[in-house]
């Protein structure tokens, strides 16, 4: 209480308010910079057929924040009900149907940007007075819904990057070239003894830290296995292709084989065939194929390679055991230890637009000596995306995970060069369809023991 009985926000509440404002401002700058990369005449392009046009996302990020924070949490009237419906949801087409809208179906970009500025001003004014000790909504406990809005935006900072990766180079402003090619370490297997892996967050201790699919924490006993010390590289993949990998029916399951036939896919989506050989499609230009960088492929392609090798993709629990387990039986917050992520630990945090040679960040190795488990590309697992026991949908975003518990999506762990450091926590789970070739995802194989 103040001298005259008025409620004054505590130092803790003021500190949290400042931290959240700074995080939101930084995240907005990330996505604003991505839209600035696109030449104005290309904003209504659709670089990936399965996704909305670029202009949609300019409106989506602010509409999401307005719908969640102003409407669901603070009970405000909509600013633009038509925009807050139009830009509410992205798309994830499962049935092969692609969006068929035309550029003229969307509002002019000037109108979208005017709405954005209005939404930001209104939201910032509202957030500037929230007392997080006595929040006006349970969704704002410890800043929960604001954190979700920030992380939602940061996830889009990555998905927008791989969308813009597909945009013709003359539709983008210029950016840095990829680094020089490296020399890949010799492939080797690392033996991981049987032990436990803790997946998920404990709701009683961290009720407002994460997304709904991260709960509930549980322990699994993981039998012994061996895992490849490094991600599969472009050089490894070239050998798979030269062995007829895309033509050999036995390497592919039936849906994947049908996908190959329908799509005509015969090489990774980030490769381009040019006279004289293969090149990598970088964000800002093509470069000769670097055999030392991780190959970025779909889940179906990764699974086919594993079959060719007589191996398999790791399960989510095996990934956890290799990444966070310790030889003495304990577990770590990150592969390298308890310290938060830093530049020496891996390629993440928007540090680059293209992958680094494998083994570039030995400081990020796990307790068992496995490299690059976090950063340089999400890691496919063979685990179908499904709820943990005790799952409860987010009260203010009920479909975030539940809409994808359909047996048609696979868990990815780790992170890519365009993944924000806040999403590198051990419990975070990403997921995609198996035939989606655009995401920054790589893999490594495991061999069961015993």
Phi, psi and omega in degrees: 000145172276186183297330186247021174089357181284149180280129177246131180300139180291163176303322180297317179294318179296321179295316179296318179302316179294318179297316181293321178299318181293319179296318180294318179298316180295318180294321177299318179299323178299310183285325176301318182296326178294315180295330178291338177294334187272130176295141188308322183290350182257004186293341179259014174285161177234087186295333178241121187302329184280355187244166175293166172294155184305319184303328179305317187288335175299321178277327187299316187297318179285323179296321177299313180298318180294315181297318183284306192273312182286317184276293187295321185270322188249355175067025180282157173290146177301146176284313179220088184307324181295316179290322184288342169273312185302320186258016187291317192229141169281194182226152178217075188292122181265326193268012179085351178284130181256151178298145184234020179291161178251157177308323182293347179285349184252152178295159175299146185299329178297322180291320178298317183291327176295318176300317180304312182297319178297315181297317180295314180300314182296316182294316182297321177297317181294317183289337184291347183243004183288132172263108185285351172284329179226067188292151180289350179215143176299338179291345181259008174307128179053024179074022188308302186293330177293317177300318178299317179298318179297313182293324175302315180295318181292326173297318178292332175299333176274313182295326175295323179299314181286336170296312182292337174304327183273352182285138177307145186299327181284356175265000182238153169287155185288153178217187185291147175282155175300159178290174180292156178296154180246190176242120183286136173299158179296134179300142176205158176260143175249127180280127178246114182290160176303146180179189184257156174227132177260118178253147170086174180254151178268114187298323183296327183266327184226062189291339186237025182275319195232193179272163189299326184286354179278346181258148008252151178300140177203155179256142176233141172273125185248119177297161180300146177203168172245144182230146178295134184295333184229160174296154173295132186261170172302323179296317176299318184294325179300321178295321176300316179294319180292337176274009179081027186307321182276351182257344187271109185304325188292345180277347190241140173284170188300313179297323181291321179295320177295322177298315178302315182296319184284325187267337185073013180298129179224007179195164180302149182296340180265008177255151176226132178271127179232160177308126179095353177150191184266144176235159175264136175274094176282174181296322186240007179172163178267144176226153175306144184308126177266110184290351185264354181265155181296143176281136176256115186218170176284168178298320181297320179293316179300318181295322179295318178299316181300319178297319178302323181276356185071028182234193177212165174288152177291153168283167177301320180292321177295320176302312180301317182296316181290325186275317191246351179285158176239149179302334180277003177101345179280187179224156182245161175286325179227161181308322185274347181146211184265340183294146179295164184296136175226168185304331182283348184273346181163176179266094179204183177069033179063029186285336179204167179265342185227161185288159176263159173305144180298148178078010182289337187237071182298337178295344179266003182298151180282174179300335178267358179087026177265135189263152167057032178288339175237121180099164177073003180143132172303152182250119176294143168240169177270004183278125175290134180296121183206161181288149167282157174302135182092007179301136171227128180297151175304128184296335182253007180201067194294335183266002188308308178257320190302328180293346185246008173276063188242008182075006186245009180231149181240146182287137170241146179232165172104254182151164182241177175302337183257018178265130179293147183299333180295338182266010179267007179298152188302327186277347188292137181234132173248163181203151177208163173292155185288340185254020184264109191265009191262343189281155180279076185230134177238199181191169169215163185254160174234160177233121177297148175237119177078000000 
